Amino acid sequence: MAGRFEATTTIDRPIEEVFDFLADGTNDPKFSPRVMEIAKTTDGPVGVGTRFASTVKDAGIKTKREFELTEVERPTKIRWAERSKNQVTASEGGYDLAPDGNGTRVTIHNVLEGHGIGKLFVGFALSQARKGADDFGKSIKAAVEAS
């Protein structure tokens, strides 16, 4: 079973500034407490094909994750896919950005999939993600505005 969650927030910053902050995956720990560490593992500027490797902690369990940017359209669209082999993965995700007055409206989404035994608890992971989606959006807003 796969499922999607999303959150939308409005950030009091210009769209280009918000895009640059979000495209740099090394900023993820600033708004996602589950991300313990993250590093860009490819050379060059951020764009299609850029990869980030991270260590995350979910439900007390640490796992290694690897994400690849699959679409980058500055300043409105970022898409990624998880390339790591974990029990629950984000098979696709992204940010959609649009001007909103003097700020930027951001929608984040992720599609979670279970693999192997992960198929048994992907529903729980999805439920938790949906429950926390609005707070996650608020965390993104706070992190970008503080940068």
N, CA and C of each residue as an Amber inpcrd file, in Angstrom:
protein
   441
   0.8400000  -1.1730000   0.0000000   0.0000000   0.0000000   0.0000000
   0.8890000   1.2430000   0.0000000   0.6000000   2.1500000  -0.8870000
   1.2830000   3.4420000  -0.9250000   0.2510000   4.5140000  -0.6200000
   0.7050000   5.6150000  -0.0900000  -0.2010000   6.7130000   0.2130000
   0.5420000   8.0260000   0.2410000  -0.2020000   9.0730000   0.0770000
   0.3600000  10.4190000  -0.0380000  -0.0620000  11.2840000   1.1460000
   0.8390000  12.1540000   1.5860000   0.4750000  13.2020000   2.5250000
   1.0270000  14.5090000   1.9960000   0.4030000  15.6140000   2.4080000
   0.9040000  16.9180000   1.9970000   0.5800000  17.9720000   3.0350000
   1.2820000  19.0780000   2.9170000   1.0670000  20.2420000   3.7800000
   1.3270000  21.4860000   2.9550000   0.6150000  22.5480000   3.2850000
   0.8080000  23.8260000   2.6040000   1.0010000  24.9080000   3.6480000
   1.9320000  25.8000000   3.3710000   2.2120000  26.9280000   4.2560000
   2.5790000  28.1320000   3.4160000   2.4320000  29.2980000   3.9810000
   2.8540000  30.5260000   3.3140000   4.0260000  31.1100000   4.0890000
   5.1020000  31.3680000   3.3660000   6.3520000  31.8310000   3.9590000
   6.5720000  33.2870000   3.5740000   6.9380000  34.0910000   4.5470000
   7.1440000  35.5190000   4.3250000   8.5450000  35.8010000   3.7730000
   8.7980000  35.2380000   2.6100000  10.0670000  35.4410000   1.9050000
   9.7860000  35.3420000   0.4000000  10.6240000  35.9870000  -0.4270000
  10.4610000  35.8860000  -1.8860000  10.6490000  34.4470000  -2.3730000
   9.9860000  34.1100000  -3.4560000   9.9820000  32.7440000  -3.9600000
  11.3890000  32.2240000  -4.2480000  12.2670000  33.0430000  -4.8090000
  13.6250000  32.5790000  -5.1280000  14.3870000  32.2010000  -3.8650000
  14.2110000  32.9780000  -2.7970000  14.8880000  32.7000000  -1.5330000
  14.3700000  31.3900000  -0.9200000  13.0600000  31.1930000  -0.9740000
  12.4690000  29.9620000  -0.4410000  12.9350000  28.7600000  -1.2600000
  12.9260000  28.9080000  -2.5760000  13.3730000  27.8160000  -3.4510000
  14.8080000  27.4160000  -3.1310000  15.7010000  28.3960000  -3.0420000
  17.1130000  28.0880000  -2.7880000  17.3010000  27.3810000  -1.4470000
  16.5710000  27.8020000  -0.4300000  16.6550000  27.1600000   0.8770000
  16.1910000  25.7000000   0.7890000  15.0670000  25.4550000   0.1470000
  14.5080000  24.1030000   0.0900000  15.2870000  23.1830000  -0.8500000
  15.8450000  23.7390000  -1.9300000  16.6040000  22.9120000  -2.8690000
  17.8940000  22.3980000  -2.2430000  18.4020000  23.1140000  -1.2600000
  19.6110000  22.6830000  -0.5540000  19.2020000  21.7220000   0.5560000
  19.2140000  20.4510000   0.2500000  18.7700000  19.4290000   1.1990000
  19.5030000  19.4470000   2.5220000  20.6920000  20.0730000   2.5650000
  21.4090000  20.1200000   3.8410000  20.7040000  21.0150000   4.8570000
  19.6780000  21.7530000   4.4170000  18.8660000  22.5460000   5.3490000
  17.7880000  21.7170000   6.0490000  17.5570000  20.4950000   5.6160000
  16.4660000  19.6860000   6.1730000  16.4670000  19.5750000   7.6990000
  17.6280000  19.4170000   8.3620000  17.5890000  19.3230000   9.8300000
  17.0580000  20.5800000  10.5180000  17.0500000  21.6990000   9.8150000
  16.5510000  22.9350000  10.4000000  15.0370000  22.9170000  10.5910000
  14.3350000  22.0180000   9.8590000  12.8810000  21.9460000  10.0020000
  12.3500000  20.5360000  10.2180000  13.2060000  19.5430000  10.1130000
  12.7660000  18.1590000  10.3030000  13.6000000  17.5040000  11.3960000
  13.0510000  17.3870000  12.6070000  13.8220000  16.8180000  13.7160000
  14.2080000  15.3540000  13.5140000  13.5640000  14.6710000  12.5930000
  13.9180000  13.2740000  12.3400000  15.2430000  13.1470000  11.5860000
  15.6700000  14.2170000  10.8970000  16.9210000  14.1910000  10.1400000
  18.0660000  14.5130000  11.0950000  18.8600000  13.4990000  11.3860000
  19.9670000  13.6620000  12.3310000  21.1970000  14.2510000  11.6520000
  21.4380000  13.8460000  10.4220000  22.5450000  14.3850000   9.6350000
  22.2340000  14.1860000   8.1630000  22.8110000  15.0610000   7.3340000
  22.5870000  14.9720000   5.8930000  23.7550000  15.6240000   5.1790000
  24.1120000  15.0740000   4.0190000  25.1980000  15.6250000   3.2230000
  24.8840000  15.4640000   1.7420000  25.2950000  16.4280000   0.9780000
  25.2080000  16.3430000  -0.4810000  26.3330000  15.4300000  -0.9280000
  26.0240000  14.4210000  -1.7490000  27.0240000  13.4250000  -2.1260000
  27.4580000  13.5260000  -3.5830000  26.9240000  14.4870000  -4.3080000
  27.3090000  14.6910000  -5.7000000  28.0000000  16.0430000  -5.8280000
  28.8180000  16.1820000  -6.8590000  29.5240000  17.4370000  -7.1110000
  28.6480000  18.3860000  -7.9200000  29.0170000  19.6420000  -7.8940000
  28.3510000  20.6370000  -8.7170000  27.1650000  21.2740000  -8.0360000
  26.5260000  22.1810000  -8.7770000  25.3600000  22.8700000  -8.2090000
  24.1680000  21.9320000  -8.0650000  23.2380000  22.3160000  -7.2150000
  22.0260000  21.5260000  -7.0150000  21.2010000  21.5470000  -8.3020000
  20.7810000  20.3720000  -8.7410000  19.9670000  20.2430000  -9.9430000
  19.5210000  18.8030000 -10.0940000  18.9170000  18.4870000 -11.2270000
  18.4910000  17.1090000 -11.4870000  19.6980000  16.1860000 -11.3580000
  19.5330000  15.1160000 -10.6010000  20.6100000  14.1570000 -10.3770000
  21.3790000  14.3730000  -9.0850000  21.2130000  15.5260000  -8.4450000
  21.8720000  15.7630000  -7.1590000  21.3530000  14.7550000  -6.1440000
  22.2730000  14.2150000  -5.3510000  21.9020000  13.2450000  -4.3160000
  22.3200000  13.7440000  -2.9390000  21.4790000  13.3580000  -1.9620000
  21.7470000  13.6530000  -0.5600000  21.6460000  12.3510000   0.2160000
  22.6000000  12.1220000   1.1210000  22.5760000  10.9570000   2.0080000
  22.3200000  11.4560000   3.4200000  21.4300000  10.7610000   4.1330000
  21.0820000  11.2090000   5.4790000  20.9480000  10.0340000   6.4330000
  20.9850000  10.3760000   7.7110000  20.6210000   9.4550000   8.7780000
  19.3970000  10.0600000   9.4370000  18.3290000   9.2720000   9.5350000
  17.0960000   9.7520000  10.1520000  16.7150000   8.8120000  11.2910000
  15.8730000   9.3310000  12.1710000  15.3970000   8.5200000  13.2950000
  13.8750000   8.5970000  13.3070000  13.2530000   7.4540000  13.0800000
  11.7940000   7.3170000  13.0990000  11.4190000   6.2430000  14.1040000
  10.5130000   6.5840000  14.9970000  10.0480000   5.6390000  16.0180000
  11.2220000   5.0010000  16.7600000  12.2610000   5.8110000  17.0140000
  13.4130000   5.3370000  17.7670000  14.4110000   4.5250000  16.9690000
  14.1750000   4.3500000  15.6700000  15.0530000   3.5300000  14.8300000
  15.7980000   4.4240000  13.8480000  17.1350000   4.3130000  13.8460000
  17.9580000   5.0610000  12.9070000  18.0790000   4.2890000  11.5990000
  17.9350000   5.0100000  10.4830000  18.1430000   4.4070000   9.1700000
  18.9150000   5.3770000   8.2910000  19.5900000   4.8150000   7.3150000
  20.3000000   5.6040000   6.3080000  19.3550000   5.8030000   5.1290000
  19.3510000   7.0070000   4.5870000  18.4800000   7.3510000   3.4620000
  19.3010000   8.0080000   2.3670000  18.8890000   7.8000000   1.1280000
  19.4940000   8.4990000   0.0110000  18.3840000   8.9860000  -0.9190000
  18.4370000  10.2800000  -1.2320000  17.4430000  10.8980000  -2.1010000
  18.1280000  11.4930000  -3.3160000  17.4120000  11.4560000  -4.4400000
  17.9000000  12.0630000  -5.6740000  16.8760000  13.0760000  -6.1740000
  17.3450000  14.2590000  -6.5540000  16.4520000  15.2390000  -7.1640000
  16.1420000  14.7880000  -8.5920000  14.8610000  14.6960000  -8.9170000
  14.4390000  14.1950000 -10.2180000  13.8900000  15.2850000 -11.1360000
  13.4470000  16.3980000 -10.5620000  13.0000000  17.5580000 -11.3300000
  13.3340000  18.8050000 -10.5280000  13.8750000  19.7860000 -11.2100000
  14.1900000  21.0610000 -10.5670000  13.8530000  22.1600000 -11.5690000
  12.8160000  22.9310000 -11.2600000  12.3990000  24.0410000 -12.1100000
  12.3670000  25.3010000 -11.2590000  13.5000000  26.0190000 -11.2460000
  13.6190000  27.2100000 -10.4260000  12.6790000  28.2880000 -10.9420000
  11.8680000  28.9150000 -10.1180000  11.7560000  28.8150000  -8.6650000
  10.4740000  28.1310000  -8.1950000   9.8680000  27.2500000  -9.0080000
   8.5270000  26.7660000  -8.6700000   8.3950000  25.2830000  -8.3390000
   9.3900000  24.4580000  -8.6470000   9.1680000  23.0170000  -8.5040000
  10.4560000  22.2710000  -8.1760000  10.3580000  21.3970000  -7.1570000
  11.4440000  20.4840000  -6.7910000  10.8070000  19.1140000  -6.5830000
  11.3720000  18.0860000  -7.2000000  10.8930000  16.7180000  -7.0070000
  12.0760000  15.8300000  -6.6500000  11.7950000  14.8090000  -5.8340000
  12.8320000  13.8580000  -5.4550000  12.2550000  12.4560000  -5.3860000
  13.1690000  11.4860000  -5.3440000  12.8090000  10.0840000  -5.1340000
  13.8380000   9.4850000  -4.1890000  13.3710000   8.6650000  -3.2830000
  14.2900000   7.9840000  -2.3690000  14.9010000   6.8100000  -3.1130000
  16.2120000   6.7080000  -3.0570000  16.9380000   5.6320000  -3.7410000
  17.4010000   4.5450000  -2.7840000  17.2470000   4.7780000  -1.4810000
  17.6650000   3.7850000  -0.4990000  16.6450000   2.6580000  -0.4310000
  17.0780000   1.5630000   0.1450000  16.2350000   0.3680000   0.2780000
  15.8790000   0.1770000   1.7470000  14.8210000   0.8250000   2.1760000
  14.3470000   0.7110000   3.5510000  12.9530000   0.1110000   3.5410000
  12.4480000  -0.2260000   4.7220000  11.1340000  -0.8570000   4.8090000
  10.0140000   0.0840000   4.3930000  10.1580000   1.3720000   4.7120000
   9.2120000   2.3880000   4.2440000  10.0320000   3.4760000   3.5810000
   9.6890000   3.8130000   2.3460000  10.4220000   4.8370000   1.6070000
   9.4660000   5.8800000   1.0410000  10.0510000   7.0360000   0.7260000
   9.3190000   8.0810000   0.0100000   9.6430000   7.8870000  -1.4730000
   8.7710000   7.1740000  -2.1660000   9.0450000   6.8650000  -3.5720000
   9.0310000   8.1100000  -4.4360000   8.2890000   9.1050000  -4.0110000
   8.3260000  10.4030000  -4.6770000   7.9180000  11.4750000  -3.6820000
   8.4130000  12.6440000  -3.9160000   8.0730000  13.7660000  -3.0600000
   8.4380000  15.0500000  -3.7550000   8.0240000  16.1520000  -3.1570000
   8.3920000  17.4070000  -3.7770000   7.8020000  18.6180000  -3.1030000
   8.2510000  19.7530000  -3.6230000   7.7480000  21.0500000  -3.2260000
   7.1900000  21.7500000  -4.4600000   6.0400000  22.3820000  -4.2970000
   5.4880000  23.2840000  -5.2950000   5.4600000  24.6630000  -4.6610000
   6.0100000  25.6430000  -5.3490000   6.1030000  27.0020000  -4.8340000
   5.3680000  27.9530000  -5.7670000   4.6960000  28.9380000  -5.1820000
   3.9930000  29.9520000  -5.9660000   4.0160000  31.2650000  -5.2000000
   4.1520000  32.3800000  -5.9240000   4.0740000  33.6760000  -5.2450000
   2.7200000  33.8220000  -4.5540000   2.7350000  34.4510000  -3.3850000
   1.5030000  34.6750000  -2.6200000   1.6460000  36.0190000  -1.9180000
   1.1510000  37.0840000  -2.5590000   1.3490000  38.4250000  -2.0270000
   2.8300000  38.7440000  -2.0150000   3.3510000  39.1310000  -0.8580000
   4.7850000  39.4010000  -0.7210000   5.5700000  38.1650000  -0.3060000
   4.8940000  37.0290000  -0.1900000   5.5450000  35.8080000   0.2560000
   5.4560000  34.7020000  -0.7720000   5.5600000  33.4730000  -0.2720000
   5.5740000  32.2880000  -1.1290000   4.7120000  31.2010000  -0.5070000
   3.7980000  30.6530000  -1.2940000   3.0040000  29.4930000  -0.8530000
   3.7720000  28.2400000  -1.2510000   4.0020000  27.3800000  -0.2680000
   4.7470000  26.1360000  -0.4850000   3.8580000  24.9620000  -0.1220000
   3.7680000  24.0110000  -1.0220000   3.1190000  22.7320000  -0.7360000
   4.1800000  21.6490000  -0.8350000   4.3100000  20.8760000   0.2380000
   5.2070000  19.7220000   0.2360000   4.3440000  18.4810000   0.1850000
   4.8190000  17.4690000  -0.5370000   4.1230000  16.1830000  -0.5270000
   5.1480000  15.0580000  -0.5610000   4.7490000  13.9230000  -0.0520000
   5.5220000  12.6920000  -0.1290000   4.5610000  11.5380000  -0.3520000
   4.9980000  10.5810000  -1.1450000   4.2760000   9.3210000  -1.3150000
   5.1020000   8.2620000  -0.6030000   4.5070000   7.6380000   0.4040000
   5.1940000   6.6010000   1.1720000   4.7980000   5.2260000   0.6720000
   5.7930000   4.3460000   0.5480000   5.5620000   2.9600000   0.1240000
   6.2190000   2.0180000   1.1180000   5.5740000   0.8870000   1.3390000
   6.1480000  -0.1470000   2.1890000   6.7870000  -1.2300000   1.3380000
   7.8960000  -1.7850000   1.8410000   8.6130000  -2.8510000   1.1500000
   8.8340000  -3.9860000   2.1380000   8.6160000  -5.2110000   1.7030000
   8.7800000  -6.3530000   2.6040000   7.8730000  -6.1960000   3.8140000
   8.4590000  -6.3350000   4.9920000   7.6710000  -6.2010000   6.2170000
   7.1230000  -4.7780000   6.3860000   7.7450000  -3.8110000   5.7240000
   7.2860000  -2.4320000   5.7780000   5.8700000  -2.2470000   5.2460000
   5.4140000  -3.1980000   4.4420000   4.0330000  -3.1330000   3.9470000
   3.0270000  -3.2390000   5.0900000   3.4600000  -3.8440000   6.1960000
   2.5700000  -4.0070000   7.3430000   2.4050000  -2.7110000   8.1380000
   3.4230000  -1.8390000   8.1060000   3.3000000  -0.6380000   8.9190000
   3.3940000   0.6710000   8.1410000   3.3450000   0.6160000   6.8070000
   3.3390000   1.8620000   6.0400000   2.0650000   2.6610000   6.3240000
   0.9570000   1.9860000   6.5900000  -0.2890000   2.6870000   6.9160000
  -0.1480000   3.5150000   8.1780000   0.5320000   2.9620000   9.1810000
   0.7630000   3.7000000  10.4160000   1.6790000   4.8980000  10.1530000
   2.7510000   4.6750000   9.3870000   3.6770000   5.7660000   9.0670000
   2.9540000   6.8790000   8.3210000   2.0900000   6.5010000   7.3990000
   1.3280000   7.4820000   6.6310000   0.3600000   8.2480000   7.5320000
  -0.3030000   7.5390000   8.4420000  -1.2130000   8.1810000   9.3780000
  -0.4860000   9.2050000  10.2340000   0.6950000   8.8440000  10.7300000
   1.4860000   9.7620000  11.5480000   1.9370000  10.9740000  10.7280000
   2.3470000  10.7240000   9.4870000   2.7860000  11.8300000   8.6260000
   1.6330000  12.7850000   8.3430000   0.4620000  12.2430000   8.0700000
  -0.6960000  13.1040000   7.8100000  -1.0750000  13.8980000   9.0580000
  -1.0150000  13.2500000  10.2100000  -1.3580000  13.9140000  11.4670000
  -0.4070000  15.0710000  11.7540000   0.8590000  14.9120000  11.4120000
   1.8490000  15.9340000  11.6870000   2.1290000  16.8820000  10.5300000
   1.3850000  16.7490000   9.4350000   1.6800000  17.5260000   8.2260000
   1.5930000  19.0330000   8.4490000   0.5520000  19.5110000   9.1270000
   0.4130000  20.9510000   9.3350000   1.5620000  21.4970000  10.1920000
   1.9390000  20.7630000  11.2330000   3.0650000  21.1930000  12.0610000
   4.3710000  21.1770000  11.2610000   4.5040000  20.2090000  10.3610000
   5.6930000  20.1400000   9.5110000   5.7600000  21.3720000   8.6130000
   4.6240000  21.7560000   8.0510000   4.5690000  22.9790000   7.2490000
   4.9770000  24.2000000   8.0550000   4.5230000  24.2740000   9.2940000
   4.8910000  25.3950000  10.1640000   6.3920000  25.3890000  10.4650000
   6.9710000  24.2000000  10.5970000   8.4210000  24.0980000  10.8450000
   9.2170000  24.5840000   9.6420000   8.7470000  24.2550000   8.4500000
   9.4200000  24.7310000   7.2350000   9.3590000  26.2610000   7.1980000
   8.1700000  26.8110000   7.4440000   7.9980000  28.2660000   7.4580000
   8.9690000  28.9250000   8.4410000   9.0160000  28.4220000   9.6600000
   9.8790000  29.0070000  10.6920000  11.3540000  28.9290000  10.3030000
  11.7760000  27.7970000   9.7340000  13.1730000  27.6260000   9.3630000
  13.5760000  28.5700000   8.2360000  12.7350000  28.6830000   7.2170000
  13.0710000  29.5740000   6.1060000  13.0990000  31.0220000   6.5730000
  12.1160000  31.4020000   7.3590000  12.0540000  32.7940000   7.8210000
  13.1880000  33.1410000   8.7810000  13.7520000  32.1490000   9.4450000
  14.8700000  32.3890000  10.3620000  16.2230000  32.4080000   9.6400000
  16.2180000  31.9500000   8.4000000  17.5090000  31.8520000   7.6740000
  17.9680000  33.1920000   7.1310000
